[in-house]
Each structure stands twice: as structure tokens, then as C-alpha cells.
Amino acid sequence: MLLRAAHLRLLARYNRYMQDRSFVFVDIETNGGSGERGRIIEIGALKIVGGQVVDTFRSLVNPGQSLPFWIINLTGITDADVVHAPYFEDIAAQFFEFLGDSIFVAHNVLFDYSFIRRHFQACDYSYRPKLFCTVKLSRALFPEHRGHSLEKIIARHGLQTQARHRAYDDAKAAYDFFTEAMRLKGVEVVESNIIAQLKTKSLPPNVDEKVILDLPQTPGVYVFEDDACMPLYVGKSVNIRARVRSHFTSATTVAKELRMSLQSHNVRHVQTETEIEALLLESTMVKELQPVFNRMLRRKKTQSIIVKHVDDKGFLTFTIERHDLSQYARLDSVYGVFTSPRQAKTKLEEVAKTYQLCPKLLGLETRSGACFRYQLGLCRGACIEKESAESYNARVEYALERMKIETWPYDSPVAVSISSTRSLIVDQWVPVGLYDSELDAMTDIEGGFDIDTYKIIRSFIRAERPMIIRYEAP
């Protein structure tokens, strides 16, 4: 009798809280693709008003393409099921009206919302609801448990479901967990979580707001980590906290940001005094940590380079070679650094075509006599000395100038001023130390030549025109 009375009181509080609120609990199944290749294949949703289920929405969706076997195996949805189903544009108006201005609720809400928003955009609908995530709810209310997948929540709380990985059943399971959380923890506790989430709707399910608030609003480098503390992404910014937030905000529209956000569990950071220090540290950390979402700065032991030579007739010739640039002694002969020999060859072919240069001298042909392009009138004949070495060399130097590793313009190491009190000590484009005049302290920097570091330092000197003085070690 006492238990029944307590249940009735809880139900009354629940109904009072919910009476002025409208929620839609939504789940989608997809074809497993990401970005523009990602397609919704099923939608299931419940509309809750005043604590009651007042409407439901269920529909298979034709993705316009065959389903991968693993999706068929996971969901039980086959090509035969969706081939005669409506396309999303056929149900967009009905679904948009169903959603209305209700709070959008899902398990891993950024995932479901990002797909639905993109599909609506393709149909010229703008959909930007308030978001609530039941993964975040579970993590906040039941922190003693490690797993917060829908499957684990169903098992943990003894929830009933007809079929896993079907949209309506999963949406119903999320709603059942929501009501169970109110029963176990109280309406007020759940309400507080809703209010907190609505203030921070862009955060992914496994990253706490405190993690973001602990980030400084200063220059530095940040690292997204997964649940095993493995690095996912390394980035830099003049305002670490703002940049990290922007990643999560972009997750609803950019597929890569969504994948990264859903895998992120923590963000750690390293503060720097200046932006250029952040740039240099980012480049170093990407090469050391090899995070899966960084590609541009990742370390390659050897790189494909275009190397300049002079033949016995005085003509400049070029070869494509692979070297470890940190150990390479002839940097002033390097005219381009590439990720592969094919990329280097493609660049030389473009230059030959644009500037009428000889493909034989560029190392693109090995035939004897005149090159093939000379026979077509597309080479001026340097290969058979119809063009002088002086003329040809001047043209090829001009054509490749922007690709060339610039000769170190100083006769010694230099101190490059990067702030009022800090100077970067650089020798042959390699940073070797960081001097702080306020502390009268030098921090040594280890490492050899790196193409990304070279570009950072050269760009900084060109853009900022800092004070540069000769440096002599004490």
C-alpha cells in the first residue's frame, strides 16, 4: 500500500513536470555511410506531451542504393524492405510537422540529429531544435556504471523491447529509460540534467562540461582522446576553449567532426605563450602521437623530393628521390617535397606543360635525342641544345621557385623575436631553442629539419617581419 502511494506521488510529480513540455524521442537506422554517403533507412519516434505518448511516427526510408550486408545483418532490414519505401523527401513535410518545436531526444543525440538535419536541409527545411541526450543522462545519473550504450542500459534496468536496432523500438527504449531514471533518481534530478544539457547542447555524449570549462582561453595545443586515452586529434588555437567548442558545434554538419566527437571522452591541453609556439608544438605532437584524425602533419620517415642536378652540358636536370629530410645534407638542392613519387611526377608534368620545359631534363623521359614534346612544338629544344643552358636554366628556376626549399639566408643561427620577452633560436630553418629574456632561461629544442616546421617559421618571418638578430651561444 505504501509503495503504491509513493508511486502515485511520483507519477503526479512527473505529470506536473511534463504537462507543459513536449519531447520527441527519435531513433534512426542508416546505411552505415558517413557524410554525403550516409542515408537514413528507417525512422521511429514518439511524441510525449504532458507525460503521455500522444503520437508516433514510423517509416522505412528508401536510401536510393543497396544496403551493405553488415547493415542487413545488424538491423534485419533488407533491400526488399526499402525498395518500395518512400524517399525522405516524400515524408519530410509530415515528419517536420510531427517534430514541431519539441525537444529532440535521442541516445547519442548528435548522431541522429546530424543525419536528420542534413536530410531536411536537402529538402529546404531548416531544423534546429533543442537537444537532449539519454547517453549523457545515463552517465550523469549512473556514473558507477562504465557502459552507457542503449544495449547495456536495457539490460541494466530490465527494460522490455521487441527488436534491437529497429528505429521505433530503440526510440521507445530511450523513452522507457527516461521514465525509469525519473523513478529511480527523482523528477527534480532529471529536470536539472535537462536544464544543464539544454545549455550545452553541442557537447558530445561522453565529454563533460567541466572538461571544457577547464580549458584555457589562451594559445596552445589540445588533444582529443578516446575512452582508452588514445589520441584522436591534435589541434592548435589562440583560444583553446573556443576552438574545442567549435569542433563540437560543427559535429551536426561535418561528418568528420561528428565521428570525432562521438569517439571523444576527454580533451587535454598544453598552453603556450604565443601562436607560433602552438603551431610548432602541434606539428611536433601530431608526428609523435600519430592521431587517427590528423593526416596533413603526420610523420613520414622518408619523403619524395625533387632534387636538382647539373649535367655535363650545364643544363639543370631533376630526379625524384626518397630521403629522410632530417638527415639530408643537400637541402638547397630540393625543389619540392611530396608524399609520394607519383605526386612529385604529377607536379613536374604540370610544370613542363605550363612553362614548356623539357620532360627529359625534368627526369620524366629517358629516350635518346629530342623529347616527345619537342616533336609536338611544346618544348623549346633544350634536350638537343636548340635552347641555351642559360635561357633554359633561368626558365626552369623561375618555374620551380615556389617549390624550392629556400636557402638559409643567414650566416649563423639567429634569434627570432616572437613576443616582447621570448625569442626562437633557429639555425638552417631548424628551431634549436627558446629563450625567455624575462627569466633569462633557455629551453633546448631537439630535432632535425622538418618540412612543416620550415613552412611555419618561413611564413612567420614573411608575415610578421619580426626582429631577427645574430645569435651566438654563450
For each residue, the residues with C-beta under 8 A, 3 or more apart:
1: 4 5
2: 5 6
3: 6 7
4: 1 7 8
5: 1 2 8 9
6: 2 3 9 10
7: 3 4 10 11
8: 4 5 11 12
9: 5 6 12 13
10: 6 7 13 14 182 183 187
11: 7 8 14 15
12: 8 9 15 16
13: 9 10 16 17 187
14: 10 11 17 18 51 179 182 187
15: 11 12 18 19 50 51
16: 12 13 19
17: 13 14 21 51 187 191
18: 14 15 21 48 49 50 51
19: 15 16 50 51
20: 50
21: 17 18 49 103
22: 47 48 49 100 101 102 103
23: 47 48 102 103 105 132
24: 45 46 47 48 98 99 100 102 103 104 105
25: 45 46 48 105 106 171 172 174 175 178
26: 43 44 45 99 104 105 106 112 116 171
27: 43 44 45 106 107 112 167 168 170 171 174
28: 40 42 43 44 112 115 116 167
29: 40 41 42 71 75 77 165 166 167
30: 33 38 39 40 41 71 115
31: 37 38 39 41 63 65 67 68 71
32: 38 68 70 71
33: 30 37 38 39
34: 37 38 255 258 259
35: 38 255 256
36: 255
37: 31 33 34
38: 30 31 32 33 34 35 115 118 255
39: 30 31 33 61 63 64 65
40: 28 29 30 43 61 63 88 115 116 119
41: 29 30 31 60 61 63 67 71 75 77 82
42: 28 29 59 60 61 75 77 166 167
43: 26 27 28 40 57 58 59 61 91 95 116 167
44: 26 27 28 56 57 58 166 167 168 169 170 171 172
45: 24 25 26 27 56 57 58 95 98 99 167 168 171
46: 24 25 53 55 56 57 168 171 172 175
47: 22 23 24 53 54 55 56 57 98 102
48: 18 22 23 24 25 51 52 53 54 175
49: 18 21 22 52 54
50: 15 18 19 20 54
51: 14 15 17 18 19 48
52: 48 49
53: 46 47 48 56 175
54: 47 48 49 50
55: 46 47 98
56: 44 45 46 47 53 168
57: 43 44 45 46 47 94 95 98
58: 43 44 45 167 168
59: 42 43 85 86 91 95
60: 41 42 77 81 82 85 86
61: 39 40 41 42 43 82 85 86 87 88 91
62: 82 83 84 85 86 87
63: 31 39 40 41 67 82
64: 39 87
65: 31 39
66: 79
67: 31 41 63 71 72 77 78 79 82
68: 31 32 71 72
69: 72 73
70: 32 73 74
71: 29 30 31 32 41 67 68 74 75 77
72: 67 68 69 75 76 77 78 79
73: 69 70
74: 70 71 165
75: 29 41 42 71 72 165 166
76: 72 163 165 166
77: 29 41 42 60 67 71 72 81 82 166
78: 67 72 81 82
79: 66 67 72 82 83
80: 83
81: 60 77 78 85
82: 41 60 61 62 63 67 77 78 79 85
83: 62 79 80
84: 62
85: 59 60 61 62 81 82
86: 59 60 61 62 90 91
87: 61 62 64 90 91
88: 40 61 91 92 119 122 123
89: 92 122 123
90: 86 87
91: 43 59 61 86 87 88 94 95
92: 88 89 95 96 119 120 123 125
93: 96 97
94: 57 91 97 98
95: 43 45 57 59 91 92 98 99
96: 92 93 99 120 125 127
97: 93 94 100
98: 24 45 47 55 57 94 95
99: 24 26 45 95 96 102 104 127 129
100: 22 24 97
101: 22 129
102: 22 23 24 47 99 129
103: 21 22 23 24 129 130 131 132 194 198
104: 24 26 99 109 113 129 130 131 132
105: 23 24 25 26 109 131 132 133 134 174 175 178
106: 25 26 27 109 111 112 113 133 134 171 174
107: 27 112 133 134 135 150 153 170 173 174
108: 111 112 133 135 205 262
109: 104 105 106 112 113 131 132 133 134 135 205
110: 113 114 131 133 202 204 205 251 252 258 261 262
111: 106 108 114 115 258 262
112: 26 27 28 106 107 108 109 115 116
113: 104 106 109 110 116 117 129 131 252
114: 110 111 117 118 251 252 253 255 258
115: 28 30 38 40 111 112 118 119
116: 26 28 40 43 112 113 119 120 127
117: 113 114 120 121 127 128 252 253
118: 38 114 115 121 122 253
119: 40 88 92 115 116 122 123
120: 92 96 116 117 123 125 126 127
121: 117 118 124 125 126 127
122: 88 89 118 119
123: 88 89 92 119 120
124: 121
125: 92 96 120 121
126: 120 121
127: 96 99 116 117 120 121
128: 117
129: 99 101 102 103 104 113
130: 103 104 198 201
131: 103 104 105 109 110 113 197 198 201
132: 23 103 104 105 109 137 194 197 198
133: 105 106 107 108 109 110 136 137 197 205
134: 105 106 107 109 137 138 150 153 174 177 178
135: 107 108 109 138 139 148 205 206
136: 133 139 140 193 197 203 205
137: 132 133 134 140 141 177 178 181 190 193 197
138: 134 135 141 142 145 148 153 177 181
139: 135 136 142 143 148 205 206
140: 136 137 143 193 196
141: 137 138 181 184 185 189 190 193
142: 138 139 145 148 156
143: 139 140
144:
145: 138 142 148 152 156
146:
147: 152
148: 135 138 139 142 145 152 153 205
149: 152 153
150: 107 134 153 154 164 170 173 174 177
151: 154 155 164
152: 145 147 148 149 155 156
153: 107 134 138 148 149 150 156 157 159 173 177
154: 150 151 157 159 161 164 173 177
155: 151 152 158
156: 142 145 152 153
157: 153 154 176 177 180
158: 155
159: 153 154 173 176 177 180
160: 176
161: 154 164 169 170 172 173
162: 166 169
163: 76 166 169
164: 150 151 154 161 169 170
165: 29 74 75 76 170
166: 29 42 44 75 76 77 162 163 169 170
167: 27 28 29 42 43 44 45 58 170 171
168: 27 44 45 46 56 58 171 172
169: 44 161 162 163 164 166 172 173
170: 27 44 107 150 161 164 165 166 167 173 174
171: 25 26 27 44 45 46 106 167 168 174 175
172: 25 44 46 161 168 169 175 176
173: 107 150 153 154 159 161 169 170 176 177
174: 25 27 105 106 107 134 150 170 171 177 178
175: 25 46 48 53 105 171 172 178 179
176: 157 159 160 172 173 179 180
177: 134 137 138 150 153 154 157 159 173 174 180 181
178: 25 105 134 137 174 175 181 182 190
179: 14 175 176 182 183
180: 157 159 176 177 183 184
181: 137 138 141 177 178 184 185 190
182: 10 14 178 179 185 186 187 190
183: 10 179 180
184: 141 180 181
185: 141 181 182 189 190
186: 182 189 190
187: 10 13 14 17 182 190 191
188: 191 192
189: 141 185 186 192 193
190: 137 141 178 181 182 185 186 187 193 194
191: 17 187 188 194 195
192: 188 189 195 196
193: 136 137 140 141 189 190 196 197
194: 103 132 190 191 197 198
195: 191 192 198 199
196: 140 192 193 199 200 209
197: 131 132 133 136 137 193 194 200 201
198: 103 130 131 132 194 195 201
199: 195 196
200: 196 197 203 209 212
201: 130 131 197 198
202: 110 245 248 249 251 252
203: 136 200 207 208 209 212 248
204: 110 207 248 251 261 262 264
205: 108 109 110 133 135 136 139 148 262
206: 135 139 227 262 264 265
207: 203 204 211 212 248 261 264 265 266 267
208: 203 211 212
209: 196 200 203 212 213
210: 213 214
211: 207 208 214 215 266 267
212: 200 203 207 208 209 215 241 244 245 267
213: 209 210 241
214: 210 211
215: 211 212 222 240 241 244 267 269
216: 220 240 241 269 271
217: 239 240 241 242
218: 238 239 240 271
219: 236 237 238 239 240 271 272 273 274 275 277 278
220: 216 236 237 240 269 270 271 272 278 281
221: 234 235 236 240 269 270 272 278 281 282 285
222: 215 234 235 236 237 240 243 244 267 268 269
223: 231 232 233 234 267 268 269 285 289 291
224: 231 232 233 234 235 247 260 263 264 266 267 291 293
225: 229 230 231 232 264 265 266 267 268
226: 229 230 232 263 264 265
227: 206 265
228:
229: 225 226 266
230: 225 226
231: 223 224 225 234 289 290 291 292
232: 223 224 225 226 260 263 264 291 292 293
233: 223 224 247 260 291 292 293 294
234: 221 222 223 224 231 282 285 286 289 291 294
235: 221 222 224 243 244 247 282
236: 219 220 221 222 243 275 278 279 281 282
237: 219 220 222 240 242 243 244 278
238: 218 219 275 278
239: 217 218 219 242 243
240: 215 216 217 218 219 220 221 222 237 243 244 269 271
241: 212 213 215 216 217 244 245
242: 217 237 239 245 246
243: 222 235 236 237 239 240 246 247
244: 212 215 222 235 237 240 241 247 248 267
245: 202 212 241 242 248 249
246: 242 243 249 250
247: 224 233 235 243 244 250 251 257 260 261
248: 202 203 204 207 244 245 251 257 261
249: 202 245 246 252
250: 246 247 253 254 257
251: 110 114 202 204 247 248 254 257 258 260 261 262
252: 110 113 114 117 202 249 258
253: 114 117 118 250 257
254: 250 251 257 258
255: 34 35 36 38 114 258 259
256: 35 259 260 293
257: 247 248 250 251 253 254 260 261
258: 34 110 111 114 251 252 254 255 261 262
259: 34 255 256 262 263 293
260: 224 232 233 247 251 256 257 263 264 293
261: 110 204 207 247 248 251 257 258 264
262: 108 110 111 204 205 206 251 258 259
263: 224 226 232 259 260
264: 204 206 207 224 225 226 232 260 261 267
265: 206 207 225 226 227
266: 207 211 224 225 229
267: 207 211 212 215 222 223 224 225 244 264
268: 222 223 225
269: 215 216 220 221 222 223 240
270: 220 221 281 285
271: 216 218 219 220 240
272: 219 220 221 275 277 278 281
273: 219 277 419 422
274: 219 277 278 418 419 422
275: 219 236 238 272 278 279
276: 279 280 418 424 456 457 460
277: 219 272 273 274 280 281 418 422 424 434
278: 219 220 221 236 237 238 272 274 275 281 282
279: 236 275 276 282 283 456 460
280: 276 277 283 284 431 453 456 457
281: 220 221 236 270 272 277 278 284 285
282: 221 234 235 236 278 279 285 286 297
283: 279 280 286 287 297 450 452 453 456
284: 280 281 287 288 447 453
285: 221 223 234 270 281 282 288 289
286: 234 282 283 289 290 291 294 297 298 299
287: 283 284 290 297 298 299 450
288: 284 285 299
289: 223 231 234 285 286
290: 231 286 287 294 298 299
291: 223 224 231 232 233 234 286 294
292: 231 232 233
293: 224 232 233 256 259 260
294: 233 234 286 290 291 297 298
295: 298
296:
297: 282 283 286 287 294 452
298: 286 287 290 294 295
299: 286 287 288 290
300: 303 339
301: 324
302: 322 323 324
303: 300 322 323 324 325 337 338 339 451
304: 320 321 322 337 338 339 340 341 343 344
305: 320 321 322 323 325 328 334 335 336 337 338 344
306: 318 319 320 334 335 336 338 344 347 348 400 403
307: 318 319 320 321 330 333 334 335
308: 316 317 318 333 334 335
309: 316 317 318 319 333
310: 314 315 316 317
311: 314 315 317 361
312:
313: 385 389
314: 310 311 389 393
315: 310 311 361 382 389 392 393
316: 308 309 310 361 389 392 393 396 397
317: 308 309 310 311 361 362 363
318: 306 307 308 309 335 348 361 362 363
319: 306 307 309 363
320: 304 305 306 307 341 344 345 348 363
321: 304 305 307
322: 302 303 304 305 341
323: 302 303 305 327 328
324: 301 302 303 327 328
325: 303 305 328 331 334 337 448 449 450 451
326: 447 448 449 450
327: 323 324 448
328: 305 323 324 325 331 334 449
329:
330: 307 333 334
331: 325 328 334 405 428 429 449
332: 405 407
333: 307 308 309 330
334: 305 306 307 308 325 328 330 331 337 404 405
335: 305 306 307 308 318 400 403 404 405
336: 305 306 344 347 400 403 404
337: 303 304 305 325 334 405 451
338: 303 304 305 306 341 343 344 347
339: 300 303 304 343
340: 304 343 344
341: 304 320 322 338 344 345
342: 345 346
343: 304 338 339 340 346 347
344: 304 305 306 320 336 338 340 341 347 348
345: 320 341 342 348 349 364
346: 342 343 349 350
347: 306 336 338 343 344 350 351 403
348: 306 318 320 344 345 351 352 359 362 363 364
349: 345 346 352 353 359 364
350: 346 347 353 354
351: 347 348 354 355 357 362 399 400
352: 348 349 355 356 357 358 359 362 364 373 379
353: 349 350 356 378
354: 350 351 399
355: 351 352 395 396 398 399
356: 352 353 373 378 379 380 395
357: 351 352 361 362 379 382 392 395 396 399
358: 352 361 362 371 373 374 379 380 381 382 383 392
359: 348 349 352 362 364 365 371 372 373 379
360: 363 364 365 366 367 371 383
361: 311 315 316 317 318 357 358 382 383 392 396
362: 317 318 348 351 352 357 358 359 396
363: 317 318 319 320 348 360
364: 345 348 349 352 359 360
365: 359 360 371 372
366: 360
367: 360 371 372
368:
369: 383 384
370: 374 375 379 381 383 384
371: 358 359 360 365 367 374 375 379 383
372: 359 365 367 375 376
373: 352 356 358 359 376 378 379
374: 358 370 371 377 378 379 380 381 383 384 386
375: 370 371 372
376: 372 373 379
377: 374
378: 353 356 373 374
379: 352 356 357 358 359 370 371 373 374 376 382 383
380: 356 358 374 386 387 391 392
381: 358 370 374 384 385 386 387
382: 315 357 358 361 379 385 386 387 389 392
383: 358 360 361 369 370 371 374 379
384: 369 370 374 381
385: 313 381 382 388
386: 374 380 381 382
387: 380 381 382 391 392
388: 385 391 392
389: 313 314 315 316 382 392 393
390: 393 394
391: 380 387 388 394 395
392: 315 316 357 358 361 380 382 387 388 389 395 396
393: 314 315 316 389 390 396 397
394: 390 391 397 398
395: 355 356 357 391 392 398 399
396: 316 355 357 361 362 392 393 399 400
397: 316 393 394 400 401
398: 355 394 395 401
399: 351 354 355 357 395 396
400: 306 335 336 351 396 397 403 404
401: 397 398 404
402:
403: 306 335 336 347 400
404: 334 335 336 400 401
405: 331 332 334 335 337 429 451 454
406: 409 429 458
407: 332
408: 427 428 429
409: 406
410: 413 414 468 470
411:
412: 427 470 471 472
413: 410 425 426 427 432 470 471 472 473
414: 410 425 426 427 468 469 470 471
415: 423 424 425 435 468 469 470 471
416: 423 424 425 426 457 460 461 466 467 468
417: 422 423 466 467 468
418: 274 276 277 422 423 424 460 466
419: 273 274 422
420:
421: 436 437 438
422: 273 274 277 417 418 419 434 435 436 437
423: 415 416 417 418 434 435 437
424: 276 277 415 416 418 431 433 434 457
425: 413 414 415 416 431 432 433 434 435 442 445 471
426: 413 414 416 429 430 431 432 457
427: 408 412 413 414 430 432
428: 331 408 449
429: 331 405 406 408 426 449 453 454 457 458
430: 426 427 447 448 449 450 453
431: 280 424 425 426 434 445 447 453 457
432: 413 425 426 427 444 445
433: 424 425 442 443 444 445
434: 277 422 423 424 425 431 442 443 445
435: 415 422 423 425 441 442 443
436: 421 422 439 440 441 442 443
437: 421 422 423 440
438: 421
439: 436
440: 436 437
441: 435 436
442: 425 433 434 435 436
443: 433 434 435 436
444: 432 433
445: 425 431 432 433 434
446:
447: 284 326 430 431 450 453
448: 325 326 327 430
449: 325 326 328 331 428 429 430 453 454
450: 283 287 325 326 430 447 453 454
451: 303 325 337 405 454 455
452: 283 297 455 456
453: 280 283 284 429 430 431 447 449 450 456 457
454: 405 429 449 450 451 457 458
455: 451 452 458 459
456: 276 279 280 283 452 453 459 460
457: 276 280 416 424 426 429 431 453 454 460 461
458: 406 429 454 455 461 462
459: 455 456 462 463
460: 276 279 416 418 456 457 463 464 466
461: 416 457 458 464 465 466 468
462: 458 459 465
463: 459 460
464: 460 461
465: 461 462
466: 416 417 418 460 461
467: 416 417
468: 410 414 415 416 417 461
469: 414 415
470: 410 412 413 414 415
471: 412 413 414 415 425
472: 412 413
473: 413
474:
